[in-house]
C-alpha cells in the first residue's frame, strides 16, 4: 500500500541521485544508494552486487546522459511503500523525464 512518508523519502533520494549522476559527482550518488542495487525497467532488471560494479554502471550512465546532450534529468516518484518487515527499505516506481540541449524532451520512461 502506498505510504506518503515512503514517497517523500523515495523522491528525495531520486532527486539527490539524479543531480549527482547528471553532474558526474558519483561519490555523492553513493551516499544515497545501497549494495546490492536493483535497477528495473520494463525491458530488464540489473542487480549490481559490488561498489566497483556500481561505480562502472554510474560512470556509464553519466557518460550516456552527457553524450545524449541531457541538461535536465528528473525522476518523479509515482508510488512508494516501505517493504513489509523492513522499515529501512522502500520499494518504489518512478518516471524519468529529460530535457536535451536543443530543448527537446524525449518520451519519459518508467522504472
Rosetta constraint file for C-alpha pairs under 8 A:
AtomPair CA 1 CA 81 HARMONIC 6.29 0.50
AtomPair CA 2 CA 6 HARMONIC 7.72 0.50
AtomPair CA 2 CA 7 HARMONIC 7.56 0.50
AtomPair CA 2 CA 79 HARMONIC 6.14 0.50
AtomPair CA 2 CA 80 HARMONIC 5.44 0.50
AtomPair CA 2 CA 81 HARMONIC 4.89 0.50
AtomPair CA 3 CA 7 HARMONIC 6.10 0.50
AtomPair CA 3 CA 80 HARMONIC 6.31 0.50
AtomPair CA 3 CA 81 HARMONIC 5.06 0.50
AtomPair CA 3 CA 82 HARMONIC 7.28 0.50
AtomPair CA 4 CA 8 HARMONIC 6.17 0.50
AtomPair CA 4 CA 80 HARMONIC 7.85 0.50
AtomPair CA 5 CA 9 HARMONIC 6.34 0.50
AtomPair CA 6 CA 10 HARMONIC 5.95 0.50
AtomPair CA 6 CA 80 HARMONIC 5.66 0.50
AtomPair CA 6 CA 81 HARMONIC 5.21 0.50
AtomPair CA 6 CA 82 HARMONIC 5.97 0.50
AtomPair CA 6 CA 90 HARMONIC 6.50 0.50
AtomPair CA 7 CA 11 HARMONIC 6.03 0.50
AtomPair CA 7 CA 77 HARMONIC 6.86 0.50
AtomPair CA 7 CA 79 HARMONIC 6.47 0.50
AtomPair CA 7 CA 80 HARMONIC 4.84 0.50
AtomPair CA 7 CA 81 HARMONIC 6.75 0.50
AtomPair CA 7 CA 92 HARMONIC 7.80 0.50
AtomPair CA 8 CA 12 HARMONIC 6.23 0.50
AtomPair CA 9 CA 13 HARMONIC 6.22 0.50
AtomPair CA 10 CA 14 HARMONIC 6.18 0.50
AtomPair CA 10 CA 77 HARMONIC 7.04 0.50
AtomPair CA 10 CA 80 HARMONIC 6.81 0.50
AtomPair CA 10 CA 90 HARMONIC 7.17 0.50
AtomPair CA 10 CA 92 HARMONIC 7.16 0.50
AtomPair CA 11 CA 15 HARMONIC 6.11 0.50
AtomPair CA 11 CA 75 HARMONIC 7.99 0.50
AtomPair CA 11 CA 76 HARMONIC 6.67 0.50
AtomPair CA 11 CA 77 HARMONIC 5.65 0.50
AtomPair CA 12 CA 16 HARMONIC 6.22 0.50
AtomPair CA 13 CA 17 HARMONIC 6.09 0.50
AtomPair CA 13 CA 32 HARMONIC 6.20 0.50
AtomPair CA 14 CA 18 HARMONIC 5.86 0.50
AtomPair CA 14 CA 75 HARMONIC 6.08 0.50
AtomPair CA 14 CA 76 HARMONIC 7.38 0.50
AtomPair CA 14 CA 77 HARMONIC 7.81 0.50
AtomPair CA 15 CA 19 HARMONIC 6.16 0.50
AtomPair CA 15 CA 74 HARMONIC 7.07 0.50
AtomPair CA 15 CA 75 HARMONIC 6.92 0.50
AtomPair CA 16 CA 20 HARMONIC 6.16 0.50
AtomPair CA 16 CA 29 HARMONIC 6.96 0.50
AtomPair CA 16 CA 32 HARMONIC 7.33 0.50
AtomPair CA 17 CA 21 HARMONIC 5.99 0.50
AtomPair CA 17 CA 28 HARMONIC 7.54 0.50
AtomPair CA 17 CA 29 HARMONIC 4.85 0.50
AtomPair CA 17 CA 32 HARMONIC 6.57 0.50
AtomPair CA 18 CA 22 HARMONIC 6.10 0.50
AtomPair CA 18 CA 29 HARMONIC 7.96 0.50
AtomPair CA 18 CA 73 HARMONIC 6.34 0.50
AtomPair CA 18 CA 74 HARMONIC 6.44 0.50
AtomPair CA 18 CA 75 HARMONIC 7.03 0.50
AtomPair CA 19 CA 23 HARMONIC 6.11 0.50
AtomPair CA 19 CA 73 HARMONIC 7.33 0.50
AtomPair CA 20 CA 24 HARMONIC 5.94 0.50
AtomPair CA 20 CA 25 HARMONIC 4.86 0.50
AtomPair CA 20 CA 26 HARMONIC 6.02 0.50
AtomPair CA 20 CA 28 HARMONIC 5.94 0.50
AtomPair CA 20 CA 29 HARMONIC 5.31 0.50
AtomPair CA 21 CA 25 HARMONIC 6.08 0.50
AtomPair CA 21 CA 26 HARMONIC 5.95 0.50
AtomPair CA 21 CA 29 HARMONIC 6.51 0.50
AtomPair CA 21 CA 58 HARMONIC 6.83 0.50
AtomPair CA 21 CA 59 HARMONIC 7.99 0.50
AtomPair CA 21 CA 61 HARMONIC 7.51 0.50
AtomPair CA 21 CA 62 HARMONIC 5.56 0.50
AtomPair CA 22 CA 62 HARMONIC 5.80 0.50
AtomPair CA 22 CA 65 HARMONIC 6.88 0.50
AtomPair CA 22 CA 66 HARMONIC 7.62 0.50
AtomPair CA 22 CA 71 HARMONIC 7.96 0.50
AtomPair CA 22 CA 72 HARMONIC 7.97 0.50
AtomPair CA 22 CA 73 HARMONIC 6.81 0.50
AtomPair CA 23 CA 62 HARMONIC 7.78 0.50
AtomPair CA 24 CA 59 HARMONIC 7.57 0.50
AtomPair CA 24 CA 62 HARMONIC 6.12 0.50
AtomPair CA 25 CA 29 HARMONIC 6.71 0.50
AtomPair CA 26 CA 30 HARMONIC 6.31 0.50
AtomPair CA 26 CA 55 HARMONIC 7.44 0.50
AtomPair CA 26 CA 58 HARMONIC 6.93 0.50
AtomPair CA 26 CA 59 HARMONIC 7.48 0.50
AtomPair CA 27 CA 31 HARMONIC 6.89 0.50
AtomPair CA 28 CA 32 HARMONIC 7.43 0.50
AtomPair CA 29 CA 33 HARMONIC 6.65 0.50
AtomPair CA 30 CA 34 HARMONIC 7.62 0.50
AtomPair CA 33 CA 37 HARMONIC 7.10 0.50
AtomPair CA 35 CA 48 HARMONIC 7.00 0.50
AtomPair CA 35 CA 49 HARMONIC 5.85 0.50
AtomPair CA 35 CA 50 HARMONIC 6.27 0.50
AtomPair CA 35 CA 51 HARMONIC 6.88 0.50
AtomPair CA 36 CA 47 HARMONIC 6.58 0.50
AtomPair CA 36 CA 48 HARMONIC 5.45 0.50
AtomPair CA 36 CA 49 HARMONIC 4.36 0.50
AtomPair CA 36 CA 50 HARMONIC 6.59 0.50
AtomPair CA 37 CA 46 HARMONIC 7.98 0.50
AtomPair CA 37 CA 47 HARMONIC 5.56 0.50
AtomPair CA 37 CA 48 HARMONIC 5.05 0.50
AtomPair CA 37 CA 49 HARMONIC 6.54 0.50
AtomPair CA 37 CA 54 HARMONIC 7.79 0.50
AtomPair CA 38 CA 45 HARMONIC 6.98 0.50
AtomPair CA 38 CA 46 HARMONIC 5.74 0.50
AtomPair CA 38 CA 47 HARMONIC 4.55 0.50
AtomPair CA 38 CA 48 HARMONIC 6.47 0.50
AtomPair CA 39 CA 45 HARMONIC 5.71 0.50
AtomPair CA 39 CA 46 HARMONIC 5.22 0.50
AtomPair CA 39 CA 47 HARMONIC 6.52 0.50
AtomPair CA 39 CA 111 HARMONIC 7.39 0.50
AtomPair CA 40 CA 44 HARMONIC 5.77 0.50
AtomPair CA 40 CA 45 HARMONIC 4.17 0.50
AtomPair CA 40 CA 46 HARMONIC 6.26 0.50
AtomPair CA 40 CA 111 HARMONIC 5.56 0.50
AtomPair CA 41 CA 45 HARMONIC 6.36 0.50
AtomPair CA 41 CA 110 HARMONIC 6.30 0.50
AtomPair CA 41 CA 111 HARMONIC 4.44 0.50
AtomPair CA 42 CA 110 HARMONIC 7.20 0.50
AtomPair CA 42 CA 111 HARMONIC 6.97 0.50
AtomPair CA 48 CA 53 HARMONIC 6.32 0.50
AtomPair CA 48 CA 54 HARMONIC 5.83 0.50
AtomPair CA 49 CA 53 HARMONIC 7.12 0.50
AtomPair CA 49 CA 54 HARMONIC 7.53 0.50
AtomPair CA 50 CA 54 HARMONIC 6.16 0.50
AtomPair CA 51 CA 55 HARMONIC 6.03 0.50
AtomPair CA 52 CA 56 HARMONIC 6.50 0.50
AtomPair CA 53 CA 57 HARMONIC 6.26 0.50
AtomPair CA 54 CA 58 HARMONIC 6.08 0.50
AtomPair CA 55 CA 59 HARMONIC 6.02 0.50
AtomPair CA 56 CA 60 HARMONIC 6.07 0.50
AtomPair CA 57 CA 61 HARMONIC 6.13 0.50
AtomPair CA 58 CA 62 HARMONIC 6.07 0.50
AtomPair CA 59 CA 63 HARMONIC 6.18 0.50
AtomPair CA 60 CA 64 HARMONIC 6.15 0.50
AtomPair CA 61 CA 65 HARMONIC 6.27 0.50
AtomPair CA 62 CA 66 HARMONIC 6.26 0.50
AtomPair CA 63 CA 67 HARMONIC 5.94 0.50
AtomPair CA 64 CA 68 HARMONIC 5.98 0.50
AtomPair CA 65 CA 69 HARMONIC 6.32 0.50
AtomPair CA 65 CA 70 HARMONIC 5.29 0.50
AtomPair CA 66 CA 70 HARMONIC 5.84 0.50
AtomPair CA 68 CA 100 HARMONIC 7.40 0.50
AtomPair CA 69 CA 100 HARMONIC 5.21 0.50
AtomPair CA 69 CA 101 HARMONIC 5.40 0.50
AtomPair CA 70 CA 98 HARMONIC 6.46 0.50
AtomPair CA 70 CA 99 HARMONIC 5.78 0.50
AtomPair CA 70 CA 100 HARMONIC 4.33 0.50
AtomPair CA 70 CA 101 HARMONIC 6.19 0.50
AtomPair CA 71 CA 98 HARMONIC 7.48 0.50
AtomPair CA 71 CA 99 HARMONIC 5.81 0.50
AtomPair CA 71 CA 100 HARMONIC 5.43 0.50
AtomPair CA 71 CA 101 HARMONIC 5.83 0.50
AtomPair CA 72 CA 97 HARMONIC 7.92 0.50
AtomPair CA 72 CA 98 HARMONIC 5.33 0.50
AtomPair CA 72 CA 99 HARMONIC 4.92 0.50
AtomPair CA 72 CA 100 HARMONIC 6.92 0.50
AtomPair CA 73 CA 96 HARMONIC 7.31 0.50
AtomPair CA 73 CA 97 HARMONIC 6.05 0.50
AtomPair CA 73 CA 98 HARMONIC 4.70 0.50
AtomPair CA 73 CA 99 HARMONIC 6.81 0.50
AtomPair CA 74 CA 96 HARMONIC 5.82 0.50
AtomPair CA 74 CA 97 HARMONIC 5.16 0.50
AtomPair CA 74 CA 98 HARMONIC 6.25 0.50
AtomPair CA 75 CA 94 HARMONIC 6.16 0.50
AtomPair CA 75 CA 95 HARMONIC 5.50 0.50
AtomPair CA 75 CA 96 HARMONIC 4.29 0.50
AtomPair CA 75 CA 97 HARMONIC 6.04 0.50
AtomPair CA 76 CA 94 HARMONIC 5.18 0.50
AtomPair CA 76 CA 95 HARMONIC 5.28 0.50
AtomPair CA 76 CA 96 HARMONIC 6.44 0.50
AtomPair CA 76 CA 97 HARMONIC 7.84 0.50
AtomPair CA 77 CA 92 HARMONIC 7.27 0.50
AtomPair CA 77 CA 93 HARMONIC 5.97 0.50
AtomPair CA 77 CA 94 HARMONIC 4.20 0.50
AtomPair CA 77 CA 95 HARMONIC 6.60 0.50
AtomPair CA 78 CA 92 HARMONIC 7.56 0.50
AtomPair CA 78 CA 93 HARMONIC 5.57 0.50
AtomPair CA 78 CA 94 HARMONIC 4.96 0.50
AtomPair CA 78 CA 95 HARMONIC 6.90 0.50
AtomPair CA 79 CA 92 HARMONIC 5.41 0.50
AtomPair CA 79 CA 93 HARMONIC 5.35 0.50
AtomPair CA 79 CA 94 HARMONIC 6.96 0.50
AtomPair CA 80 CA 90 HARMONIC 6.62 0.50
AtomPair CA 80 CA 91 HARMONIC 5.66 0.50
AtomPair CA 80 CA 92 HARMONIC 3.99 0.50
AtomPair CA 80 CA 93 HARMONIC 6.45 0.50
AtomPair CA 81 CA 90 HARMONIC 5.56 0.50
AtomPair CA 81 CA 91 HARMONIC 5.62 0.50
AtomPair CA 81 CA 92 HARMONIC 6.40 0.50
AtomPair CA 82 CA 86 HARMONIC 6.97 0.50
AtomPair CA 82 CA 87 HARMONIC 5.81 0.50
AtomPair CA 82 CA 88 HARMONIC 7.42 0.50
AtomPair CA 82 CA 89 HARMONIC 5.81 0.50
AtomPair CA 82 CA 90 HARMONIC 4.35 0.50
AtomPair CA 82 CA 91 HARMONIC 6.24 0.50
AtomPair CA 83 CA 87 HARMONIC 6.49 0.50
AtomPair CA 83 CA 89 HARMONIC 5.64 0.50
AtomPair CA 83 CA 90 HARMONIC 5.47 0.50
AtomPair CA 83 CA 91 HARMONIC 6.16 0.50
AtomPair CA 93 CA 110 HARMONIC 7.09 0.50
AtomPair CA 93 CA 111 HARMONIC 5.56 0.50
AtomPair CA 94 CA 110 HARMONIC 5.67 0.50
AtomPair CA 94 CA 111 HARMONIC 5.45 0.50
AtomPair CA 95 CA 108 HARMONIC 6.22 0.50
AtomPair CA 95 CA 109 HARMONIC 5.42 0.50
AtomPair CA 95 CA 110 HARMONIC 4.32 0.50
AtomPair CA 95 CA 111 HARMONIC 6.29 0.50
AtomPair CA 96 CA 108 HARMONIC 5.26 0.50
AtomPair CA 96 CA 109 HARMONIC 5.39 0.50
AtomPair CA 96 CA 110 HARMONIC 6.27 0.50
AtomPair CA 96 CA 111 HARMONIC 7.68 0.50
AtomPair CA 97 CA 105 HARMONIC 7.55 0.50
AtomPair CA 97 CA 106 HARMONIC 7.45 0.50
AtomPair CA 97 CA 107 HARMONIC 7.32 0.50
AtomPair CA 97 CA 108 HARMONIC 4.88 0.50
AtomPair CA 97 CA 109 HARMONIC 7.29 0.50
AtomPair CA 98 CA 105 HARMONIC 5.80 0.50
AtomPair CA 98 CA 106 HARMONIC 6.34 0.50
AtomPair CA 98 CA 108 HARMONIC 7.27 0.50
AtomPair CA 99 CA 103 HARMONIC 5.95 0.50
AtomPair CA 99 CA 104 HARMONIC 5.83 0.50
AtomPair CA 99 CA 105 HARMONIC 4.73 0.50
AtomPair CA 99 CA 106 HARMONIC 7.08 0.50
AtomPair CA 100 CA 104 HARMONIC 5.42 0.50
AtomPair CA 100 CA 105 HARMONIC 6.32 0.50
AtomPair CA 100 CA 106 HARMONIC 7.95 0.50
